[in-house]
Amino acid sequence: MSTTMALVFIEENPASINDGYWVQNLDQPTDWVDDPAVYHDKAGAMSFADGHALIRQWTDKNILAGEFNSYMGFAADPTSPDLAWMQARVTVGQ
């Protein structure tokens, strides 16, 4: 993974904060563990190891609805590319 894709910080939905870090299970291509925030018109901010930042517009209906259990994770919307996009940008899996 290039440093331009390595995620460093992300806004997490405050209802899913149960620890001090973001968890993304790379071995489970259908489930979210932590829930990204949607503060910015259904979008969330994040920064990367090379210093750039972006706001990602989320399309996963389960992220937008806040349908999750902060200890068990939740299923990704199979019609959305959001989970695969995020898994390509995390530096450490669960």
Secondary structure as GFF3:
##gff-version 3
##sequence-region A 1 94
A	DSSP	beta_strand	7	10	.	.	.	ID=ss1
A	DSSP	three_ten_helix	14	16	.	.	.	ID=ss2
A	DSSP	beta_strand	31	32	.	.	.	ID=ss3
A	DSSP	beta_strand	43	48	.	.	.	ID=ss4
A	DSSP	beta_strand	53	57	.	.	.	ID=ss5
A	DSSP	alpha_helix	61	65	.	.	.	ID=ss6
A	DSSP	beta_strand	74	75	.	.	.	ID=ss7
A	DSSP	alpha_helix	82	87	.	.	.	ID=ss8
###
